[in-house]
Amino acid sequence: MKTYIPTKKISEAFLTIGIASAIIFLVNFLLIKQNILQKKTRFEVGQISDETIVAPFNFYIYQDKKILEDKQKRAEQKVLPRYIISSDATFKTQENINKFFKEFENIHSQRLSDSEKVNQLLKKGFKISLPSYKILKSEKNHELLYNKLLSGIGTILEKGIISDKPLKDRIIIIDSDKEKEFSVKNFLTKNSAKRYFLDQNDEILKNDEWEILVIELLDIFLNENVIYDEESTQKVIIQARSSVPTITGEVLKNELIVQNHQKITEDIYRKLHALEQAYPEPSGEEKQEVVQTIFSLISQFIYYFFILSLFVIFFYFLHPKILATFSLFRISIIFTIISAIIIIIIQYFSSLSLYLIPFGLPIILLAFLIDIPAAVIFGLVNFLILIGLTNWDFSTAFIISFSGLAAVLALANPRSRSDFYNATFYMILFFAILTLIFGFIQSEKFFTMLRNFGWGIGGSFISLIGSMVLLAPIEQRLPVITNIHLLELGDFSRPLLKTLSEVASGTYHHSIIVGNLAETGAKSIGANPFIARVGSYYHDIGKTKNPDYFIENIKEDHNAHDNLTSVQSAQIVKRHVEDGVKLAKENHIPKGIIDIIQQHHGTSQISYFYQQAKNNGEEPNKEDFYYDGPKPQTKESAIVMIADIIESTTKSIDNPTYEEIKNTVNKTINRLVDTDQLSDSGISLKELKILKESIMPILLGIYQKRVAYPE
């Protein structure tokens, strides 16, 4: 069934490629303009002038940019950093000391061991050792240290504590808008402050343990109070840089700059350069060159737009899913823009070879994130873009593009990290072959071909590393799940699946069988078997909230529904879908799996409890006995719904013969079709027939009778 693409989405696609074309055009134009439109003096220092030049108007001679920057840096280096002395540091320190001793007394009064009390202090943010705590236990020691700390730290803060690594040897202290210069030696650091305190209070240092205690307390209470004022310092730096004059002189109108046959000196060169900056009037030939360049760039814009339009055409006819899921189309265009900008930058700003371009990176990512056709379409369209960006160098564009495209040979069904390495191998192999072919065609030297091959290996490895790093974060922002991620999600040691096996073992085994049925069914009709299988594992994850209310987990001697009304039972059963979605979101399960959890019952009826309510003489509200849906929106969701119901219904067959199982499967699928549960999934009647035939062998294998072994 062909995917319907609304006209609005096609219009959005063309608007997107128009924006992309404009971005590529503007980046290319701005960089080319730097090379073509920027005028440079035709004279050089030491050259002999072939004409007499007189100033046509007044103009200034500006300082050379490099010299100006050097002078500004020297002016900046002369600026002393500004500091302020924190006025409330003493108060905060006293408050912290009081808080510590209050917490100490509170914890000390509790019935805990000394080590537990030390841990309690640590949780409060006060780190002291066990021997230190034992010293502080004494009320006499407690009071002594409290008084010494209050007075001693106050004296230290008056002297000032500065960072261990001050910005310069001399600093400016700002006090009430007044500035005064000091040497940093006038202040204490935290280490010297501790030493100062110990020297001033050596009478209390009875032994090494006392010294350790004092140092630990000082570590808690001592903080810098001479604080670097970045804002004030930056203001002074800006003033110092702006004070450096940018103008070194002025040339007046009709002043002689250089005579014919005169040697160009440094001074004359500066005047000529300043004149051209002040009045860069292009000649007629230069104007024509500029016009030609602009027309050339506009033509390139039209070319880019035309080539990018191929994305819409190819995707519409060959891969409509990408246009229908617009974020997938957008990521293809974003990759194109980034690739184009990298090519432009390498050409105009770097001596690096174009062969270093990681053209395989977006191809590998698209093959993992979408599929091979999307990656191939991207590669072919970007090959045409690359030809235009490389000044119509066909051979270079061909080698880069098709060596990158070779990555798809290893990515037909990517399932593990080793596929990245296989893709890189094919890229390097094709690059080597194409480099040799074009090298011999163009009669290049062997050393040149070898050097190009080296660049190509570099580009291939950048593609390898980049794709491995970027795959996961890009996948999280797109409505896709890679096979690698699905295989990781299908690991039964994952938290949700492990909880399911421990809390609801019946549901766990049911989910495994559903997974086998769904995977086989998906393979048979060309749907994604990985999503179907992993979605089956997670589809009933919400039952872990109330496992005892579901038949596969109910024990024979106890049924949790016995004490509930039919409506209450139906609501509990119904809620497992909502609980499953919530658990999946909390555990960052991808949207594709969450959709299966939400859609695996569609809007079907909870018929058992509805019939029970009617049999009990109740007048049930039908809405209370229907799942909220939505109905399955994809083939994979529909397959999980079918496998889920078939696994449950066939399990209730008393005599599971081939005919009984086949009839049950037919009735189940027919009921889903009749109740319109599969209409939004895109699955056809022909595919349903194939699906039924594919899962029958698995069901027969599950319910195969075994011979009775003699005891």
N, C-alpha and C positions, 0 to 999 in steps of 0.2 A: 504493500500500500504506500503510495507516494505521499510524503509529508507535505501538508499544505503550508505555504509560506504567505502570510498576509502582505498586502501591498505596502503597508506601513513599515514593515520590517525591511523590505527591499529598499524603500526610500531612505531609511536610517542607515542601511549598509552603504549606499552611495554617498550619503552625507559623511559617513565615517572615512571612506576612502578619499573624499575631497579634502577633509581635514588632514589626513595622513600625507596626501600629495603636497599640500601647502606647507606642512612642517618640513618635509624633505627638501622642497624647493627653497624655503627660507634659510634653512641651515646651509645648504649648498651655496645659495646666493650670497649670504653674509660672509662666508669664508672666501669665496672667489673674489668678492668685492675687496677684501683685504689685500689680495694679491694684484688686482687689476686696477681698481679705482684709486688706491692710495698712491699719491704722487711722491716721488723721491727726487732729490736734487741730482742733476746730471753731472755735477762737478764733484771732485774728490780733492782732499788735501794733498798738495804737492803737484796738482795738475796745472797746466798753463791755460788760462782763460782765452777763448777765441772770440770774445766780444767784451764791450764795455757795458756795465750794468749800473744804472742809476736808480735810486729809490723812487718809485712812482707815487708814494704816499708815506705818511708817518707810520712806523710800526715798532713794536718792542722786540728786543732780543731776549728770549726766555732761557732760563737755566737748562742745561742738558738734563734729561730725566734721570739718568744714572747718577750724575754729580749731585743733582738736587736731592735724590733719595739718600745718598751717602751723607750729605750735610744734615738732612733731617734726622737720620739715624744717630749722628754724633750729637745733635742737639737733644735727642730723646735720651741718650745714654747719660747726659749730664743731669737729668732730672732725678732728684732723690725721691724715693718712695715716701708717701704720706701715711702716717699712722695716727690712730686716736687711742686715748687711754679710756678704757671702759669705766664709766662712772659708777655703775652698779655692780661691778665685779666683786667688791668686798662684801656687799650685802648678800649677793647670791651665794658666795662662798660660805658666809656665816650661816645662811639659811640651810645650805647643804650639810654643814657640820651638825647643826641642830637636828636635821632630818635623820642623819645617819645614827646619831646617838639615841634618838627617840626610837628608831626602828630596832637598834641594838637592844635597848632595854625591853622593848615589847617582845622580841624573839627570845631574848635571854630568859624571860619569865615563863616561857612555854616549856612543857614537859617533853623535851626532845633531847637527843644526844647532841654533843658538841658538833659533830660532823654534820648532822642534820640542820643545826642552827646556822652553820657556815653556808650550807646550801641555800637556806632561806634568805640569808643576806645577799647571796649572789643573785637570786631571783629578783631581789629588790634593786639590783644594780650596784651593789657594794661588794667588791671582791677582796677578801682577806683570807689568809691561810689559817689552818687549824691552830698552830702554835700561837699565832697572833691573837686569835680569838680567846685562847686560854689566858693570855696576859690581860686582856681587856675585861675578863670576867670579874677581876678584883675591882671593887667599888673605888678603892683608893687610886688604882691605876687609871680607871675609867675617868675619874674627876681630874686627875693630873693631866692626862693627855688632852682632855676636852679644853682645859684652860690654856695649855701650851699651844694647841692648834689655833685657837681663836686669836690669841695675841701674836703668835709667830707668823701665821699666814697673813694677818693684817699688815704686819711690817713688810713682808715680802711683796705684797701687792702694791704697797706704797712705792717700793723701789721699781716695780714693773716687771712683768714676765713677757718675754717676746719669743717668737718662734725659734726653734733650734737652727733653722736655715733662713736667716733674714735675707731679703733681696739684695741689700748692699751693706757695706760697712758703716755707712752713715745714713741716717734717716731724718725725716721731718716729723715732729709731733705737732698735731693740730689741737689747740686748746682755746675754745671760745673765739674762733676765727683768727686766732694768732698762731703763727708758725714759728717753731724754734728747732734748730738743727742739733742733733745729738749723735754721738757714737753709739753703736749697738752694744759696746762694752759697758755702757752706763746701765744696762738692763740685765736682768737675770733670764736664763732659759729655765725650762722645767727641771733639767738635771742640776744646773747650778743652784737653783732655788732650793732643791732638796738638800744639796750639800750645805748651803748657807744655814738652813734650819737646823740641820744636825750639828753644825759647828756652834751655833748659838745656844743649843740646848743639850750640850754633851753631858750635862749632869744627870739627865734622865736615861741615858743609854747605858743600862747596867750590863748588857751582854749583846751578842749578835742578834738574838731573837728580838730584843727591843728595837734594835736598829732596823730590822726587817719590818717590824710592825709599823714604825714611824714612816718608813718609805712607802709601805702599802697604803697608809692613810693619806700621805701626801699625793700619791698617784690618783686617789679618789678626788681630793679637794682642790689640787692645784690646777689652774687653767690660765691660759694666756690672757692678759688684760691689756697688752699693747697690741692692738688689732690693725692689720693692714687695711687702709681705706682705698680700695681699688678705684672707686668713682672719682675721688679727689685727685688721685695720682694720674688717672687717664686724662682728666681735664687739663692738668699741667703739661702732660705729654703733648696733647693736641695744641696747646698754646705754644709750646717750644717748637714743634714742627712747623706751625703756621708762621712763626716769627722768622723763619729762614726765607729770605727774599727769592721769589721765583723769576723776577726780571733782573737781568744783568746789564741792560743798556737800552738805548733807543736810537733808531735811525730816522732822520728827518727827511722829508720830501726833497727830492733833487740832490740828496747827498750821494757822492760817488761811493759805490760799493767795491767794484773791481774794474780795472782797465783792461783793454785788449792786450794780450801777450803778458799779462801779469800773472805771477805764480799765486795759486790759491793757498793762503795760510789758514791756520785754525780760526783766527778772528774773522777773516773774510768768509770762510765756510759757514760759521755760525750765522752771519748776517744773511747769506744766501738761503740758508735753511729756514731762517725766521721769515724771510720774505715769502717763500713758497707756502709756509704754514698760514701766513696772514692773507695771502691772495692766491689760492691755488687754481688759477684760471687755466683750464685745459685748452690745448690747441685744437684746431679743427680735426686733425687726424685722431687725436686722443678722444674727442667727442664722438667721432664715428665709431671708434673701437668700443667705447662705452655702450653706445646704442646697439651695436652688433652683439655685445655680450648680454645686454638685457633681453634682446629678442631671442638669443640662444637659450637663455635661462627660462624664459616664458615657454618656449617650445619644449624644453625639458619638463616643465610642470605639466604640460598637456600630455607628454609621453608617460610620465609617472601616473597621471590620473587614468589614462587609457589602460596601462598595464595592470594597475591595481583593480580596475574594473573587472579584470579576468577572475579575480577572487569571487566576485558575486556571480559571474556566469558559471564558473566551474562548480562552485558550491551549490548553486541552484539546480543544476542538472545532474551533478554527480554525487553531491553530499549535502542534501537539503537540511539534514539534522543540524548542521553548523549554523545556518542562517536562522533556523527555528530557535536554537539556543544561542541567543545573540552574544552572550559572554564568550562563547567559543570563537565566534567570528572576530570579536574585538581583540582577543588575545593573539590571533593570527596577525592582525593589523599592527598591534603593538610590537610584536616581534619584528615585523618588517621595518617599522620606523626605527627601532633600536639598531637593527642590522645596518640600515642605510646610514644612520648618523655615525656609527663606528667606522664604516668605510670612508665616509667623507673626512672624518677627523684624521684617520691614518694617512689619507692622501695629502692633506693640506698642512698637517701639523707634525708629522712624524717621518722619520727616516726608515721606519719599519716597513717590511714587505706586506703587500696585500694578502699574501698567502697565510699570514698569521690570523686572518679573520676567522673567528670560530663559527663558520657557517653551519656546521653540523649541530651546534647547540640547540637552536630552536627546532630543528628537524627531529632530533632525539626527543625533546620535550613534547612536541606535538604527537609523535608516534606513541609515547607513553600515555599522554593525557587524552588524546582523541583516538586516532588510529592511523594506519599507514597511508590511506588515500589522502587524508588531510595534510600529512607531512609531505607527501609527493607534490600535491598542488602548491603548497607553500614554497617548496624548493624550485619548482618550475617558474612560478611567477617571480620569485626573487632573483632567479637567474637572469630574467629579462631586465629587472631593475638594476642588477649589478652591472650589466653591460653598459647601461647609460651612465652609471656613477663612475665607471672606470674609463671614461672617455672612449667608449665603444671598443674596448680591448676584449675581443671575443674570446681569445684563447685563455686569458687570465680568468675571466668570468666563468668560462666553461670548466676549467680545472677546479676552481673553488666550489662552484655549485654542485657539480656532479660527484666530486669526492665527498662533499657533505651529504648529498642524497644517498650515497652508498650505505650510510648508517642504517637505512630502513631494511636492508637485507638481513640484519640480525634482529629486527624488531617486529616480525610478523605476529608474534604472540608473546610480548614481554612479560616475564613472570618473576625475574630475580635480578639482583644487582649485577650478576655476571653479564647480563645483556648489554649493559653500558660498555663493558670492555670489548665484547664482540663487535658492537657498533663502531667503536674506535678503531679496532683492527681493520674492518672493511674500509673505513675512511682513509686510513694510512695506505692500505693496499691500493685503492683506486687512485689516490693522490700520486703514488709512486708511478703507476702505469701511465696516467695522463700526463705527468710531468715529462716522462721519457718520450711519449708519443709527440707531444707538441715541441719538446726540446729538439728532437731530431728533425721535425718538419721545419722549424725555424733556424736550424743549424746553430743552436746554442752550444757553448762550451760545456764540457762535462762538469767542471767546477760550478758553473752557474746553475745547472740542473740540480747538483748536489746541495747547493746553498738553498735553492727554492724548496727542495724536499725537506730540508731542516726546518724552514719556516712552516711548511705544511704540517710537520709532526707537532710543532708547537701549537698551531691552531687546533689540531685534533685533540691534543691533551687539554687545552682550554675548554673545548667543547665537552670533553669527558667530565672534567671537574665541575664546570659550571652547571651541566645538566644534573649531576648527582646532588649538588648543593641546592639548586633552585626547584627541583621537582616537587618536593613536599610542600614548601610554602606556596607555590603557585597552585598546586592541587587543592589546597585548603580554600582558595578564593574562587574556585570554579565548580560548577555543578557536575563534576566528574569524579570517578574513583579509579585509580590505576590498579592493574592486576596485582602489582607488588603490595599495594596497601590492602587489597582484598585478602591476599594470602596472609598478611600479618593479622588482619582482623579475624581470620578463620582459625587462628591458633587457639586451641582450647585452654591455654594457660592465661588468656586475656582475662582481666578481672570480671567482666560481666558473664562470660561463658563459664568461668570457674565457679562463680556464685550460683549460676543456674544449675550446674552439675551437683553442687553441694546442697542447695536449698530445695530444688525441685527436680529430682532425678528423673521422674517420669516425663516431665516436660523436656528435659535435656535429651533423653533418648528419642522422644517424639521428634524433636528438632533435627536430630542427626538423620533420621529416616526421611523426613521432609526434605532435608538438604540433598540427599542422594537422588530422590525423585525429581526435585526441581532442577538439579544440575543436568540430569539425563534429559529431561524434557526441554530445557533451554538449548542444549546442544542440538537436539533433533530439529528445532525450528530456526536455528541461527540466532537465537538471543544470547545474551552474555551469561555463560554458565557460572562464572565466578560470582557475579552479583546475586544470581539466583541461589547458589549454595550458601554464601555467607549471609544473605538476607534471611534465609531459612533458619540459620543458626540463631539469629537475633530476633526473629519475628514474634516469639512469645516471651521475650525477656521480662516483660512487665509482670508475668506470673510469679516472679520471685518475691513480689510484695505480699501476695496472699496465696502461697502455693497450695494450701490444703483445700482451697475452694474449687480446684480443677480436677476433673475425673481421673486424669492420668497419675495424679499424686494422692488421690483419696484412698485411704486404707479401708479394707473390707469392714472392719468393726467400728468405723466412725466416719460420718459424713457431716462436714461442717455446715451444709445447707439445711440440715434437719430442723434447725432452730430459726430459720429465716423464712420470710415470705418469698413468693415467686419474684416479686418486683425487686426486693433486696438482693436476691441471688443473681438476677439478671444484671443489676447494676454493678455488682462485684465482678462478674464475668466480663462485662462490657468495659470496665475500667482498666483491664490489663493492657488494652491498647494505649490508652492515655499514659499509664504508668511506664509502659515500654518506651514511648516517645520521650518522656521526661528523662528516664535513665540514660537513654542513648545520647541525648543532648548534653547531659551532665558529664558523660564520658567521651565527648567529642567524636562521636560516631558520624561518618559522612552522611550528607543529606539523602543520597540514594538509598542507603540502608534504612534510614529513618522513614523514608516514604514507604518502603515495604512494610515496616512495622505498623505504620498508620493505616495502610490500605489493605492489609492481608485478609480482613473480614469485610471490606467494602461497606455497603449499607445493608448487609444481610440481616435476617431475623435470628434472634436467639430463641429458636423454635421450641426447645425442650422446656424452658421455663414458661414460655407463652402458653403452651399446651397444658402445662401443669396448673397454671392460673385458671384456665378455662375449665379444667377438670375439677378444680376445687370450688367451682361456682362463683369465682370472682369475675368482675367486669374489667378486664385489664385495658389500660391505655396502650395502644399498639406502639406508640413512639418510645415507650419505656423498654421495649423489647427489640429494638433495632440498633445496630452499631452506627456510630456517627459518620463513618467513612473518612475520606472520600473513597469512591470505587477505584480499583487499580487503574493507574494512569500509564503504566508501561507494561510491556510483555512480561518482564521479569516479575513485577508485582502480581500480575495475573497468574503466572506459573506457580508462585509461592502459595497464592490463595487456593489454587486447584490441588496442589500437592498436600497442603495442610488438611483440607477437608477429606481428600481421598485416604490419606493415612489414618485419619480418625474413624471414618466410616467403615473402611475395610477391616479395621481392628475389631469391630463389633459383629462381624459375620461369624455365625456359629460354625458353619461348615465351609471354610474358604476354598472352594473349588475354583477351577479356571472360569467356569461360566458365572458363578456367583460374584467373583471379583470383577469380571468384565462388565457384568450388569450394573454393579455398584458404581464402577468408574463412569459408565455411560450415563447413569441416572444423575450422578453428582454433577458432571459437566453440563448436562442438559438443563438441570435445575439452575445452575449459575447463568446459563445463556438466557433461559426463560425469565429469570428475575432481573435481567439487564445488568448483571454485575461486571461483565467483561467488555461492555460496549466502548468504554473510554481507553482501553488498553492498547488498541491497535492489533490485537490478535485475531486472526481470521478463522473461519470454520475449518478450512483446510489444515491450518496449523494445529487446531484443536484435535483433529483426527490423527495427525502425525504424533502429537503429544501423547494421546491415549495409547497408541501402539508402542511408543518408546518406553513408557513406564510400566507396561504390563510385565515384562520379564523381571523387573526388580520386585514388583509386588508378589509375583509367583515365587520368586526366590525367598522372600521373607516368610511366606505362609506355606512353604513346601513341607509336606509331612515327612517325618523321619521314621525309620524302622525302629521297632521296640527291641532294645538290646536285652538279652537274657540276664537275669540277676545273678 
